Structure formats: structure tokens, C-alpha cells
Amino acid sequence: MLEENIFMKVRSKKRAMVKPILEVKELCMDFGGLRALDHVNLQVSKDQIVALIGPNGAGKTTFFNCVTGIYNPTEGDVFVLDRKGKKRRINGYKPNKVTELGLARTFQNIRLFPNMTVLENVMIGRHTRTKAWIFGALLRDKKTVQEEQETIEISYNILRKLHLEKYVNEIASNLPYGAQRRLEIARALAAEPSLLLLDEPAAGMNPQETKELEELIRQIKEQEKVAILLIEHDMKLVMNISDMVYVMEYGRLLAQGTPQEIKEDPRVIKAYLGEDHDA
């Protein structure tokens, strides 16, 4: 019994020592006299899929924009673990710097380069992971050529893992809608993130495409060892894949907990899941 207690204490201590990849504290974002985010707290650990839910206008995308450097928060702190495991406060960092530190995202409205090939779209996602300067690109020295070849190989392997290799030379705008969604995820993965932020990845998808997306998100977490933070309105998808769910309302957190806890929270049932929701 004593040994068991010691073991439990050691295990609890180890859990406490694990630093979250993303830690957001008391985040506020004002636009003129409007407070879009009001003291929001959230964290994501390296082994988690975390969902952020709530109605349109709740502040979810504004939250993503603050975390990824598009907006500079009015108040609060955003911390990430960089690629060396060092905790960094990233308020005010530009999006490319945030990506360098290990965060990559997709957008609610697909933002591909429509007139470029599928492979080229993924290769662009490698820009924070390559070192060739403009002179190297112009002179085509050996190091630059080698790096370019590595970029092509890595990008193709990502397309293969996401079952997009058959489109490798297709123009991005010609892809089916579901494939375009996966391509945007592929481009984000090309940056080798430790945390992938997905903004409504199932938007506009049919049930079969959503099921495939669910399997893909699980695959990214388990095989690529990438933590995931997603905004999503498809509650079935959210409840099936999430380890933790945060619920927003008017820029504030209404509730947080496991999917089962969120299903059973009367405030969430009333506000978002419906009074007659079957938990």
C-alpha cells in the first residue's frame, strides 16, 4: 500500500511537471469599445486534441488570431513551448515567427494558392523550415538544390499520408472541396508544428468527408505526434475526438471539461446543444 501511494505521488508529480504546449492566461481583445475576448484561459498539452466550441460571434476565431500573431492581444498572455522546450511569451510576435516556434493553422475560409499545384502549395508551407537565402536561390548552389529536393520529398510524403498524392500536379482550385480542406492541413503540417490549429475543418463537408476528417485528425495526433486545437460546430466530431472541450459565449468561457462533462453541463445543453439534447 505504501509503495502504491509513493507510485501515485510520483506519477502525479510527473503530470504536474509536464508543460503545456500552449498556455493562454486572462486573454482579452478589444476592438474600439467592443470586448471580443474577456479574460479567456486555455491550455493544450502535447498529447491532446482540444476543441473550442460556441456559436458564431463567440470569439473563437479572434482567439485563434491572437494566438497565431494576426492580432496583438489587449491584455493577458500567450505562452508556447518552442522547439527546444523553452517557454516563450509570444504576444506581439508576427505570424511567421509564431509558425517558426511550432504553431501552424488552417482557416475557416480555405486559403490556398489556387493557381499553383498541390505540391507547390505544400512546399510553400516549408518556408519557415528552410534556410536558403535569395542569393542561393538565384545562384542555384549545391546546398540550395539539395534543400529544394528535400522540400519536394517531404511535401510529397505529407500528401501521401493525407491521401492526396494522386493530385500532386493538379492545380489546387481544381480539387474537390474535401480534398482542398485536406490540402490546407497538409500545408500546415509542412511547417512541422508541435501544435496544429484547425479553424472549422469540417465546414461544408458531407458526412463521409467528415468521417474521413475525423480519422485524419486522429492519425495526425497519433502518428505525427502533433497536438491539435480545433474550432468546430459539428458536435458529433467534437465529442468523438476531443480530450478536452472549452465552450465560449460572448467572448468568455462558459464551461470546460471532458466531452462527457460538457454533454452533461446544463449551461451548455441549454445554450448550444439544445434543451432536448440526448447526452
C-alpha positions in Angstrom: 0.0 0.0 0.0 2.9 2.4 0.9 4.6 1.6 -2.4 1.4 2.2 -4.3 0.9 5.6 -2.6 4.5 6.5 -3.5 4.0 5.5 -7.1 0.8 7.6 -7.3 2.6 10.6 -5.9 5.5 10.3 -8.4 3.1 9.9 -11.3 1.0 12.9 -10.1 4.2 14.9 -9.8 5.3 14.0 -13.3 2.0 15.1 -14.7 2.3 18.4 -12.8 5.8 18.9 -14.3 4.6 18.5 -17.9 4.4 21.9 -19.5 1.6 22.7 -21.9 2.5 23.4 -25.5 0.1 26.3 -25.4 -0.9 28.2 -22.3 -3.3 31.2 -22.5 -3.9 33.3 -19.4 -6.5 36.0 -19.0 -6.6 36.9 -22.7 -8.5 40.0 -23.7 -9.1 41.5 -27.1 -10.8 44.9 -27.6 -11.9 46.4 -30.9 -12.7 50.0 -30.1 -15.4 49.8 -27.4 -16.2 46.1 -28.1 -14.5 43.4 -26.0 -14.3 40.4 -28.2 -12.3 38.2 -25.7 -12.8 38.7 -22.0 -10.2 37.0 -19.7 -10.0 33.7 -21.5 -7.9 30.9 -20.1 -7.0 27.8 -22.1 -4.2 25.3 -22.4 -3.2 22.4 -24.7 -0.7 19.6 -23.8 1.4 17.7 -26.3 -0.8 14.6 -26.2 -4.2 16.3 -26.6 -6.9 17.2 -29.0 -8.7 20.2 -27.6 -11.9 21.7 -29.1 -13.1 25.3 -28.8 -16.9 25.5 -29.4 -19.6 28.1 -29.3 -21.9 30.0 -31.6 -20.8 32.3 -34.4 -19.6 35.6 -32.8 -18.5 33.9 -29.6 -14.8 35.0 -30.2 -13.3 31.7 -31.3 -11.6 32.8 -34.5 -10.5 36.0 -32.7 -8.9 33.8 -30.1 -7.0 31.9 -32.9 -5.9 35.2 -34.4 -4.5 36.3 -31.1 -2.6 33.1 -30.6 -1.2 33.0 -34.1 0.0 36.6 -34.3 -2.6 38.1 -36.5 -3.8 40.2 -33.6 -1.8 41.5 -30.6 -4.0 40.9 -27.5 -5.1 43.9 -25.5 -4.5 42.1 -22.2 -3.3 38.7 -21.0 -0.5 36.4 -22.0 0.1 33.7 -24.6 2.9 31.2 -23.9 4.1 28.4 -26.1 6.9 25.8 -25.8 9.4 26.4 -28.6 11.1 23.6 -30.4 13.8 23.4 -27.7 11.2 23.1 -25.0 11.6 26.6 -23.7 8.5 28.5 -22.6 8.1 31.7 -24.7 5.7 34.6 -24.3 4.6 35.4 -27.9 2.4 38.4 -27.5 3.1 40.7 -30.4 5.0 38.1 -32.4 4.4 38.1 -36.2 2.6 35.1 -37.7 5.8 33.8 -39.4 7.6 33.9 -36.1 4.8 32.0 -34.3 5.0 29.4 -37.0 8.8 29.1 -36.5 8.1 28.3 -32.9 5.9 25.4 -33.7 2.3 26.6 -34.2 0.6 26.2 -37.6 -3.0 26.8 -38.6 -5.7 26.5 -41.2 -8.5 29.0 -41.8 -12.3 28.9 -41.7 -12.3 30.0 -45.3 -9.9 28.0 -47.4 -6.7 30.0 -48.2 -4.9 28.0 -50.8 -2.8 29.4 -53.7 -5.5 28.4 -56.3 -3.3 28.7 -59.4 -0.4 26.7 -58.0 -0.1 22.9 -58.0 -1.0 20.8 -55.0 2.7 20.0 -54.4 3.7 23.7 -54.7 1.1 24.6 -52.1 2.6 22.2 -49.6 6.1 23.3 -50.4 5.2 26.9 -49.5 4.3 25.6 -46.1 8.0 24.6 -45.6 9.2 28.3 -45.8 9.9 28.5 -42.0 11.9 25.3 -42.1 14.2 26.1 -44.9 17.4 28.2 -44.8 18.3 29.0 -48.4 18.6 32.8 -48.9 17.7 34.6 -52.1 21.2 34.6 -53.4 21.3 30.8 -53.0 18.1 30.5 -54.9 19.5 32.7 -57.7 22.9 31.0 -57.9 21.4 27.5 -57.5 24.4 26.3 -55.4 24.6 22.7 -54.3 23.2 23.4 -50.8 20.2 25.2 -52.2 19.5 22.4 -54.8 19.7 19.8 -52.0 17.4 21.7 -49.8 14.9 22.1 -52.6 14.9 18.4 -53.3 14.4 17.6 -49.6 11.4 20.0 -49.6 9.9 18.2 -52.6 10.3 14.8 -50.9 8.9 15.9 -47.6 6.0 17.7 -49.2 5.2 14.6 -51.3 5.3 12.3 -48.3 2.8 14.6 -46.5 0.5 14.4 -49.5 0.8 10.7 -49.4 -0.1 10.4 -45.7 -3.1 12.6 -46.3 -4.1 10.5 -49.4 -3.6 13.5 -51.8 -0.7 12.1 -53.8 -2.9 11.5 -56.9 -3.5 15.2 -57.1 0.2 16.1 -56.8 0.4 18.0 -60.1 -3.2 19.3 -60.2 -4.0 23.0 -59.8 -5.3 23.5 -56.3 -8.5 25.1 -57.4 -9.5 22.0 -59.4 -9.6 19.8 -56.4 -12.9 18.6 -54.8 -13.9 20.6 -51.8 -12.9 17.9 -49.2 -9.5 17.5 -50.8 -8.9 21.3 -50.7 -9.6 21.1 -46.9 -7.1 18.3 -46.5 -4.6 20.2 -48.7 -4.7 23.2 -46.3 -4.0 20.8 -43.4 -1.1 19.3 -45.5 0.4 22.8 -46.0 0.2 23.5 -42.3 1.9 20.1 -41.5 4.7 21.0 -43.8 5.9 23.5 -41.1 6.4 20.6 -38.8 4.3 22.0 -36.0 4.0 20.8 -32.4 0.5 22.3 -32.3 -1.9 22.4 -35.2 -4.8 24.8 -35.0 -7.8 23.9 -37.2 -10.5 26.6 -37.8 -13.7 24.8 -38.6 -12.1 22.0 -40.6 -15.4 20.2 -41.2 -17.3 23.3 -42.6 -19.1 22.4 -45.8 -18.2 18.7 -45.7 -20.7 15.9 -46.3 -21.0 13.1 -43.7 -18.5 10.8 -45.5 -15.9 13.6 -45.7 -16.4 14.5 -42.1 -15.8 10.9 -41.1 -12.6 10.8 -43.1 -11.6 14.1 -41.4 -12.1 12.5 -38.0 -9.8 9.6 -38.9 -7.3 12.1 -40.3 -7.2 14.2 -37.1 -6.7 11.0 -35.0 -3.9 10.0 -37.4 -2.1 13.3 -37.1 -2.2 13.2 -33.3 -1.1 9.5 -33.0 1.3 9.1 -35.9 2.7 12.6 -36.4 2.7 13.3 -32.6 1.1 16.7 -33.1 -1.3 18.3 -30.6 -4.5 19.8 -32.0 -6.7 22.7 -31.1 -9.8 23.0 -33.2 -12.8 25.2 -33.6 -15.7 23.2 -34.8 -19.5 23.3 -35.0 -20.0 19.6 -35.7 -20.7 18.4 -32.2 -20.5 14.7 -33.2 -17.0 15.2 -34.5 -16.0 17.3 -31.4 -17.3 14.7 -28.9 -15.8 11.8 -30.8 -12.2 13.1 -30.9 -11.6 15.6 -28.2 -9.8 15.1 -24.9 -10.9 18.5 -23.6 -13.6 20.9 -24.7 -13.8 24.6 -24.0 -17.1 26.4 -24.5 -17.2 30.1 -25.4 -20.1 32.6 -25.1 -19.9 36.3 -25.9 -16.1 36.3 -25.6 -16.0 34.5 -22.3 -15.5 30.8 -21.3 -18.8 29.3 -20.3 -17.5 25.9 -19.4 -14.6 23.5 -19.9 -14.2 19.8 -19.3 -14.1 16.4 -21.0 -16.6 15.7 -23.7 -18.8 13.8 -21.3 -18.7 16.6 -18.8 -19.6 19.1 -21.5 -22.5 16.9 -22.6 -23.9 16.9 -19.1 -23.4 20.6 -18.3 -26.8 22.2 -18.1 -25.5 25.6 -19.3 -24.0 24.0 -22.4 -27.1 21.9 -23.1 -29.3 25.0 -22.9 -27.1 27.4 -24.8 -25.6 25.2 -27.5 -26.6 21.6 -27.6 -30.4 22.2 -27.2 -32.8 21.5 -24.3 -33.7 18.1 -25.8 -30.1 17.0 -26.4 -29.6 13.4 -25.6 -26.4 13.2 -23.6 
